[in-house]
């Protein structure tokens, strides 16, 4: 019952933030305020996990060549609006959330979660993009950060990842704690046909490993503009190791 209420609370918080975000008087300040409220609201009813057996750790996957070689000035958890711009990036709006956990299922506080991905045109925020900068969506932040609280939860507003030549849709993740990298991985779309042709995804021989990094991107209940939601938990090991 608590878990069901918590999930409903989080979805309603996202929906309320979205309604305000799409209003005509929506400003950069209010946008950041709603993201902060959403982050806090999502954590209010979360219950720390306690598992008799260790959870499967999230597979470590390649960082790839496109971690930003120059970080943007804006590195918050809303990748759809850059700084004080009023123009939103193109793509399917997605609320991406989850928790950073140790192998016992306990939340990890003060974990810095970073994500980066290509824009809706397949271009990364990186100097080396195979000459694709002429089609870059300059309204897409391309990179974001979130520092977890006591519940280990994080949330980003971004776009549903898109394919580009040689790769299935994916979002890159890096988790840091106490200044150290503790996990680098990728998140994939469940059921996407290009997964079966992707070298990174195929490189995971274990079906459980693939399942651990492959998630549903589903319609956000209550959204009036067709937003999506996806949940991706990150299991990084025991707290004592961090």
Backbone torsions as a table, in degrees:
resi	resn	phi	psi	omega
1	UNK	NA	-45.6	179.3
2	UNK	-61.6	-44.1	-179.0
3	UNK	-62.6	-42.5	-179.6
4	UNK	-63.5	-42.8	-179.8
5	UNK	-66.8	-39.3	178.9
6	UNK	-61.4	-44.3	-179.6
7	UNK	-65.0	-41.2	179.1
8	UNK	-65.1	-39.8	177.8
9	UNK	-59.5	-43.6	-178.5
10	UNK	-66.1	-43.4	-179.1
11	UNK	-64.5	-41.5	179.2
12	UNK	-66.4	-35.6	176.6
13	UNK	-63.3	-43.7	177.9
14	UNK	-61.9	-45.1	-178.8
15	UNK	-61.4	-45.0	-179.6
16	UNK	-62.9	-41.6	178.2
17	UNK	-63.0	-38.7	-179.0
18	UNK	-66.1	-43.0	179.8
19	UNK	-57.2	-45.9	-179.8
20	UNK	-69.1	-35.8	-178.9
21	UNK	-64.8	-28.3	-176.4
22	UNK	-93.6	-0.5	-179.9
23	UNK	-74.7	158.6	-173.5
24	UNK	-69.3	-25.6	-178.8
25	UNK	-98.5	23.8	-177.7
26	UNK	-76.6	122.8	-177.7
27	UNK	-111.8	168.3	178.4
28	UNK	-60.6	-38.5	-179.3
29	UNK	-63.6	-45.4	-179.7
30	UNK	-67.6	-33.3	178.7
31	UNK	-60.7	-47.3	179.6
32	UNK	-67.1	-34.3	177.2
33	UNK	-63.4	-42.6	179.6
34	UNK	-66.7	-36.1	177.8
35	UNK	-66.1	-38.1	176.8
36	UNK	-66.2	-41.3	178.7
37	UNK	-63.4	-41.0	178.9
38	UNK	-62.5	-44.0	-179.6
39	UNK	-61.2	-42.2	179.7
40	UNK	-70.9	-43.1	-178.6
41	UNK	-64.5	-34.4	-179.0
42	UNK	-68.2	-20.7	-175.6
43	UNK	-98.5	-12.7	-172.9
44	UNK	-59.2	-43.0	-173.1
45	UNK	-106.0	11.1	-179.9
46	UNK	-71.0	141.9	-179.0
47	UNK	-113.4	122.9	179.0
48	UNK	-56.5	141.0	-179.7
49	UNK	-83.2	147.5	175.6
50	UNK	-138.4	106.3	-173.0
51	UNK	-113.7	139.2	178.2
52	UNK	-67.8	-33.7	179.9
53	UNK	-113.5	153.7	179.6
54	UNK	-67.6	143.0	174.2
55	UNK	-74.4	153.7	173.7
56	UNK	-68.9	129.2	179.9
57	UNK	-73.0	143.9	178.7
58	UNK	-62.3	128.0	-178.1
59	UNK	-59.2	140.9	174.0
60	UNK	-82.4	128.7	-179.0
61	UNK	-128.2	161.8	-174.4
62	UNK	-59.1	142.3	175.4
63	UNK	-68.7	-28.5	-176.8
64	UNK	78.0	176.2	-174.0
65	UNK	-90.0	0.8	-168.4
66	UNK	-117.0	22.8	167.4
67	UNK	-59.6	132.0	-172.4
68	UNK	-50.1	125.9	177.3
69	UNK	-81.9	-8.6	171.7
70	UNK	-146.3	111.7	-176.0
71	UNK	-67.8	142.9	177.8
72	UNK	-70.1	160.7	176.6
73	UNK	-66.5	-32.5	179.3
74	UNK	-100.0	114.2	-178.6
75	UNK	-126.6	28.9	-178.6
76	UNK	-76.8	-171.4	-174.5
77	UNK	-93.7	12.1	172.5
78	UNK	-111.6	102.5	-175.8
79	UNK	-86.0	-2.0	-175.2
80	UNK	-90.7	-16.8	180.0
81	UNK	-128.0	127.2	180.0
82	UNK	-99.2	121.7	179.7
83	UNK	52.5	-123.7	-176.2
84	UNK	-103.1	18.6	179.9
85	UNK	-62.9	150.7	175.9
86	UNK	-103.2	-0.2	-179.2
87	UNK	-100.0	126.2	-178.0
88	UNK	-89.8	147.8	178.0
89	UNK	-64.5	155.2	176.9
90	UNK	-80.3	156.7	178.8
91	UNK	125.4	173.3	179.2
92	UNK	-82.0	112.1	-177.3
93	UNK	-60.4	129.4	-176.9
94	UNK	-133.7	131.9	171.9
95	UNK	-95.8	110.0	-174.9
96	UNK	-105.6	120.6	-175.8
97	UNK	-142.6	169.8	178.7
98	UNK	170.6	-166.4	-179.9
99	UNK	-133.2	149.1	172.1
100	UNK	-99.6	120.1	-173.0
101	UNK	-125.7	156.3	168.5
102	UNK	-89.8	179.5	-173.4
103	UNK	-67.8	-14.7	176.9
104	UNK	-88.4	-6.3	-177.8
105	UNK	91.9	6.9	178.6
106	UNK	-85.1	141.1	-177.7
107	UNK	-69.5	148.4	178.5
108	UNK	-109.7	120.2	-178.6
109	UNK	-88.5	152.5	177.2
110	UNK	60.9	34.0	170.7
111	UNK	-92.2	127.9	178.6
112	UNK	-89.7	112.3	179.9
113	UNK	-97.3	124.3	176.2
114	UNK	-116.0	139.4	171.8
115	UNK	-128.5	150.8	171.1
116	UNK	-149.6	148.5	-177.2
117	UNK	-160.2	165.4	176.8
118	UNK	-76.2	160.3	177.8
119	UNK	-79.1	-174.7	-175.4
120	UNK	-67.6	-10.5	177.6
121	UNK	-102.4	4.8	177.9
122	UNK	84.4	20.6	-176.6
123	UNK	-112.1	130.9	177.6
124	UNK	-87.8	161.3	171.9
125	UNK	-83.0	77.3	-174.1
126	UNK	-157.9	147.6	-176.8
127	UNK	-67.4	-26.5	-179.1
128	UNK	-103.4	94.6	-177.6
129	UNK	-127.6	33.3	176.6
130	UNK	54.2	37.5	177.9
131	UNK	73.0	20.3	-175.8
132	UNK	-92.2	6.6	-174.1
133	UNK	-66.7	-22.0	179.7
134	UNK	-66.9	-19.6	178.9
135	UNK	-111.8	14.3	-178.5
136	UNK	-68.2	137.9	174.9
137	UNK	-83.5	101.3	-175.4
138	UNK	-72.2	-6.9	178.2
139	UNK	-91.0	-3.0	179.6
140	UNK	-98.3	127.2	-176.0
141	UNK	-68.4	-35.9	174.0
142	UNK	79.6	-16.0	-175.7
143	UNK	-154.2	141.3	178.3
144	UNK	-151.8	161.5	-179.3
145	UNK	-134.0	151.6	175.4
146	UNK	-149.3	130.6	178.2
147	UNK	-99.1	121.6	-175.9
148	UNK	-72.8	152.0	175.0
149	UNK	-99.5	-154.3	-173.7
150	UNK	-67.2	-21.2	-179.9
151	UNK	-92.5	-4.9	179.9
152	UNK	76.2	8.2	-174.5
153	UNK	-84.7	151.0	173.7
154	UNK	-136.6	161.7	175.6
155	UNK	-152.9	140.1	174.0
156	UNK	-131.2	147.6	167.1
157	UNK	-107.1	117.2	-174.6
158	UNK	-145.3	-156.2	176.6
159	UNK	-118.0	156.6	172.6
160	UNK	-64.2	129.5	-175.9
161	UNK	-64.1	150.0	-179.1
162	UNK	-119.5	156.6	177.5
163	UNK	-77.4	159.7	168.1
164	UNK	-143.0	166.2	-173.4
165	UNK	-51.5	121.3	177.4
166	UNK	93.7	-9.5	-177.6
167	UNK	-136.7	142.2	171.5
168	UNK	-77.0	161.1	177.8
169	UNK	-58.2	137.0	-179.5
170	UNK	-162.5	161.1	174.0
171	UNK	-124.9	130.4	179.0
172	UNK	-82.1	143.6	178.5
173	UNK	-129.8	144.9	168.8
174	UNK	-140.4	132.8	176.7
175	UNK	-114.1	130.4	-179.8
176	UNK	-124.4	147.9	174.5
177	UNK	-149.7	133.2	-177.9
178	UNK	55.1	37.6	176.4
179	UNK	78.7	4.2	-178.5
180	UNK	-115.1	144.1	173.2
181	UNK	-74.0	124.6	179.2
182	UNK	-112.2	-16.8	178.2
183	UNK	-160.4	134.7	169.0
184	UNK	-127.1	127.7	-175.9
185	UNK	-154.6	-171.7	178.0
186	UNK	-140.6	153.4	179.0
187	UNK	-116.0	131.3	-176.5
188	UNK	-116.5	162.4	179.7
189	UNK	-89.7	123.8	179.4
190	UNK	-63.1	130.5	176.1
191	UNK	82.2	1.8	-179.5
192	UNK	-72.0	129.9	-174.9
193	UNK	-63.0	-26.0	-178.4
194	UNK	-74.0	-13.3	178.2
195	UNK	-57.7	-40.1	-175.5
196	UNK	-69.2	-7.8	177.8
197	UNK	-115.3	4.5	-174.3
198	UNK	-92.5	127.7	-176.0
199	UNK	-62.6	-38.9	-179.1
200	UNK	-68.7	-46.2	-178.8
201	UNK	-65.1	-42.5	179.0
202	UNK	-68.6	-25.2	179.5
203	UNK	-65.9	-18.0	174.3
204	UNK	-86.6	102.5	-176.3
205	UNK	-74.4	-28.1	-176.8
206	UNK	-81.3	123.4	-179.8
207	UNK	-61.8	-33.6	178.7
208	UNK	-66.7	-35.5	177.7
209	UNK	-66.1	-43.1	177.4
210	UNK	-61.6	-43.4	-178.6
211	UNK	-63.3	-31.0	-177.1
212	UNK	-69.5	-20.2	-178.2
213	UNK	-119.7	13.6	-177.9
214	UNK	-121.7	117.8	-170.4
215	UNK	-129.7	160.1	176.5
216	UNK	-76.3	138.2	167.5
217	UNK	-110.8	99.1	-171.0
218	UNK	-111.6	158.5	176.8
219	UNK	-61.6	137.3	178.5
220	UNK	-79.1	118.0	-179.0
221	UNK	-59.9	129.9	178.3
222	UNK	91.3	-11.7	179.3
223	UNK	-71.7	134.6	179.1
224	UNK	-95.0	-0.8	-178.0
225	UNK	-124.8	19.3	173.0
226	UNK	73.3	28.9	178.8
227	UNK	-69.6	160.4	-179.9
228	UNK	-115.0	163.7	174.0
229	UNK	-137.9	144.7	178.7
230	UNK	-144.8	140.1	-179.6
231	UNK	-118.9	127.0	-177.4
232	UNK	-137.0	103.2	177.3
233	UNK	-84.1	145.8	-177.6
234	UNK	-119.1	119.0	179.7
235	UNK	-106.7	113.1	-169.9
236	UNK	-110.4	1.1	179.1
237	UNK	117.1	-170.0	-177.2
238	UNK	-79.8	143.0	-179.0
239	UNK	-57.1	-35.9	-178.0
240	UNK	-62.2	-22.6	179.8
241	UNK	-82.9	-9.7	-174.3
242	UNK	-106.5	NA	NA
